[in-house]
Amino acid sequence: MAPWKRRLAMVSRWLHIYLSMASFGILFFFAVTGLTLNHTEWLKGQQRTVQSKGSVDPTWVRGSDEKSVAKLEIVELLRKAHGVRTEMSEFRIDEFQCTVSFKGPGYAADAIVDRATGRYEFTETRMGAVAILNDLHKGRDSGKVWSAIIDVSAVLMTLVSLTGLVLIFYLQKRRMSGLVSLAAGVALCCLIYRLWVP
């Protein structure tokens, strides 16, 4: 065997082993949540919605233009009063009311503030543990850090797959059966897509 081939085999084996171990937890997480994503009926009965009322200082919302609305004060009051820990996703202002929305994995909350009186209605929805896992799988409302983790996970799994493919070429007794299995797996996925996916 040529030195460069021996070197490639050694590096591929090393990468495959240690990347597999490093990404095991990530792979397991995405495998399990892939299953729960495919069975949204498992979410039934987990959603809980709570409605409450309160008020903000009327001077915070009575300004004649959007810039005069005390957005920061309103958001912080809502966080403190209702224990909101997720990011604010939207702050809408119209002539009669302000609507503040918070979103996170498996979580949504909205406050509608009357600009004339400062009174608001707060609706909080918690969708349960499975919904949290599903949203983390999709990267929905989970922030930039988790989005970066998803990117790193994708790179790790790609490298594990590619190093495994390289290694099969160095296993003479398993090379043919391994490549046949690879081709059969790809062909089966294509066939299922062709025949049964609308």
VEXDREN-2710 file (C-alpha; in Angstrom, 1 decimal):
% VEXDREN-2710
k/r/px/py/pz
1/MET/0.0/0.0/0.0
2/ALA/1.3/3.4/-0.9
3/PRO/2.3/5.7/2.0
4/TRP/-0.3/8.3/1.2
5/LYS/-3.0/5.6/1.2
6/ARG/-1.8/4.3/4.6
7/ARG/-1.8/7.8/5.9
8/LEU/-5.3/8.5/4.6
9/ALA/-6.6/5.2/6.2
10/MET/-5.0/6.1/9.5
11/VAL/-6.4/9.6/9.6
12/SER/-9.8/8.5/8.5
13/ARG/-9.9/5.8/11.2
14/TRP/-8.8/8.3/13.8
15/LEU/-11.4/10.9/12.8
16/HIS/-14.2/8.3/12.4
17/ILE/-13.7/6.9/15.9
18/TYR/-13.3/10.2/17.8
19/LEU/-15.9/12.2/15.9
20/SER/-18.3/9.3/16.4
21/MET/-17.8/9.4/20.1
22/ALA/-17.9/13.2/20.3
23/SER/-21.1/13.4/18.3
24/PHE/-22.9/10.4/19.8
25/GLY/-25.1/12.6/22.1
26/ILE/-25.9/14.9/19.3
27/LEU/-26.7/12.1/16.9
28/PHE/-28.9/10.4/19.5
29/PHE/-30.7/13.6/20.2
30/PHE/-31.5/14.3/16.6
31/ALA/-32.5/10.7/16.0
32/VAL/-35.0/10.7/18.8
33/THR/-36.4/14.1/18.0
34/GLY/-36.7/13.1/14.3
35/LEU/-39.1/10.4/15.6
36/THR/-41.1/12.8/17.7
37/LEU/-41.3/15.3/14.8
38/ASN/-42.8/12.6/12.7
39/HIS/-45.5/11.9/15.3
40/THR/-47.0/15.2/16.2
41/GLU/-50.0/13.3/17.7
42/TRP/-47.8/12.6/20.7
43/LEU/-48.2/16.3/21.6
44/LYS/-51.9/16.0/22.3
45/GLY/-52.8/16.9/25.8
46/GLN/-49.5/18.5/26.6
47/GLN/-50.4/22.0/25.7
48/ARG/-51.3/24.4/28.6
49/THR/-52.6/27.9/28.1
50/VAL/-52.9/30.4/30.9
51/GLN/-54.6/33.8/30.6
52/SER/-54.1/36.7/33.0
53/LYS/-54.5/40.5/33.2
54/GLY/-52.5/43.4/34.5
55/SER/-51.6/47.0/33.7
56/VAL/-48.6/49.1/32.8
57/ASP/-48.1/52.8/33.5
58/PRO/-50.5/54.5/31.1
59/THR/-47.9/57.2/30.2
60/TRP/-45.8/54.4/28.7
61/VAL/-48.3/53.8/25.9
62/ARG/-50.1/57.1/25.4
63/GLY/-47.5/58.9/23.3
64/SER/-48.6/60.2/19.9
65/ASP/-46.0/58.2/18.0
66/GLU/-44.2/54.8/18.2
67/LYS/-40.9/56.3/19.5
68/SER/-42.7/57.6/22.6
69/VAL/-43.9/54.1/23.6
70/ALA/-41.7/52.8/26.5
71/LYS/-40.9/49.4/24.9
72/LEU/-38.1/48.4/27.3
73/GLU/-40.1/49.2/30.4
74/ILE/-43.1/47.3/29.2
75/VAL/-41.1/44.2/28.2
76/GLU/-39.3/44.2/31.5
77/LEU/-42.5/44.6/33.5
78/LEU/-44.0/41.6/31.6
79/ARG/-40.9/39.5/32.3
80/LYS/-41.0/40.3/36.0
81/ALA/-44.8/40.0/36.4
82/HIS/-45.1/36.7/34.5
83/GLY/-41.7/35.1/34.8
84/VAL/-41.0/35.2/31.0
85/ARG/-37.5/34.1/30.2
86/THR/-37.6/33.7/26.5
87/GLU/-36.6/36.4/23.9
88/MET/-39.1/39.0/22.7
89/SER/-39.9/38.1/19.1
90/GLU/-42.1/41.1/18.2
91/PHE/-43.4/44.4/19.5
92/ARG/-46.3/45.8/17.3
93/ILE/-47.8/49.2/17.8
94/ASP/-51.0/50.6/16.3
95/GLU/-53.4/53.4/17.1
96/PHE/-55.2/51.6/19.8
97/GLN/-53.0/48.9/21.2
98/CYS/-49.5/47.4/21.6
99/THR/-48.9/43.7/21.1
100/VAL/-45.8/42.1/22.7
101/SER/-44.8/38.6/21.7
102/PHE/-42.3/36.2/23.3
103/LYS/-41.3/32.9/21.8
104/GLY/-39.0/30.1/22.8
105/PRO/-38.8/26.3/22.2
106/GLY/-42.2/24.9/23.1
107/TYR/-43.3/28.3/24.4
108/ALA/-45.3/31.3/23.3
109/ALA/-46.7/34.4/25.1
110/ASP/-48.6/37.5/23.9
111/ALA/-49.6/40.6/25.8
112/ILE/-52.1/43.0/24.3
113/VAL/-51.9/46.5/25.9
114/ASP/-54.7/49.0/25.6
115/ARG/-53.0/52.3/24.8
116/ALA/-55.8/54.3/26.3
117/THR/-55.8/52.7/29.8
118/GLY/-52.5/50.8/30.1
119/ARG/-54.4/47.6/30.9
120/TYR/-53.3/44.4/29.2
121/GLU/-54.3/40.8/28.7
122/PHE/-51.5/38.2/28.8
123/THR/-51.7/34.8/27.2
124/GLU/-49.0/32.2/27.9
125/THR/-48.9/28.8/26.1
126/ARG/-46.5/26.0/27.1
127/MET/-46.6/23.1/24.7
128/GLY/-44.8/20.4/26.8
129/ALA/-41.5/18.6/26.8
130/VAL/-41.9/16.9/23.4
131/ALA/-42.6/20.3/21.7
132/ILE/-39.5/21.8/23.3
133/LEU/-37.4/18.9/21.9
134/ASN/-39.0/19.3/18.4
135/ASP/-38.4/23.0/18.3
136/LEU/-34.7/22.5/19.3
137/HIS/-34.4/19.9/16.5
138/LYS/-35.7/22.5/14.0
139/GLY/-33.8/25.4/15.6
140/ARG/-37.1/27.3/16.0
141/ASP/-37.0/30.3/18.4
142/SER/-33.9/28.8/20.1
143/GLY/-31.4/31.6/19.6
144/LYS/-28.1/32.0/17.8
145/VAL/-26.0/29.7/20.1
146/TRP/-28.3/26.8/19.5
147/SER/-28.4/27.5/15.8
148/ALA/-24.6/27.3/15.8
149/ILE/-24.8/24.0/17.6
150/ILE/-27.0/22.6/14.9
151/ASP/-24.5/23.8/12.2
152/VAL/-21.6/22.1/14.1
153/SER/-23.7/18.9/14.5
154/ALA/-24.3/18.8/10.8
155/VAL/-20.6/19.2/10.0
156/LEU/-19.7/16.5/12.5
157/MET/-22.3/14.0/11.1
158/THR/-21.1/14.7/7.6
159/LEU/-17.5/14.1/8.6
160/VAL/-18.4/10.8/10.4
161/SER/-20.3/9.7/7.2
162/LEU/-17.5/10.6/4.9
163/THR/-14.7/9.0/7.0
164/GLY/-16.8/5.8/7.3
165/LEU/-17.1/5.8/3.5
166/VAL/-13.4/6.2/3.1
167/LEU/-12.7/3.4/5.6
168/ILE/-14.8/0.9/3.7
169/PHE/-12.4/1.0/0.8
170/TYR/-9.6/-0.3/3.0
171/LEU/-11.6/-3.3/4.2
172/GLN/-11.1/-5.7/1.3
173/LYS/-13.4/-8.4/2.7
174/ARG/-16.2/-5.9/3.4
175/ARG/-15.7/-3.4/0.6
176/MET/-18.1/-4.9/-1.9
177/SER/-20.9/-5.8/0.5
178/GLY/-20.5/-2.3/2.1
179/LEU/-20.8/-0.5/-1.2
180/VAL/-23.7/-2.7/-2.2
181/SER/-25.4/-1.8/1.1
182/LEU/-24.8/1.9/0.4
183/ALA/-26.2/1.7/-3.1
184/ALA/-29.2/-0.3/-1.9
185/GLY/-29.9/2.2/0.8
186/VAL/-29.8/5.2/-1.6
187/ALA/-31.9/3.3/-4.2
188/LEU/-34.5/2.4/-1.6
189/CYS/-34.8/6.0/-0.4
190/CYS/-35.2/7.1/-4.1
191/LEU/-37.8/4.4/-4.7
192/ILE/-39.9/5.3/-1.7
193/TYR/-39.8/9.0/-2.7
194/ARG/-40.8/8.2/-6.2
195/LEU/-43.6/5.8/-5.3
196/TRP/-45.1/7.1/-2.1
197/VAL/-44.3/10.7/-1.5
198/PRO/-47.1/13.0/-3.0
END
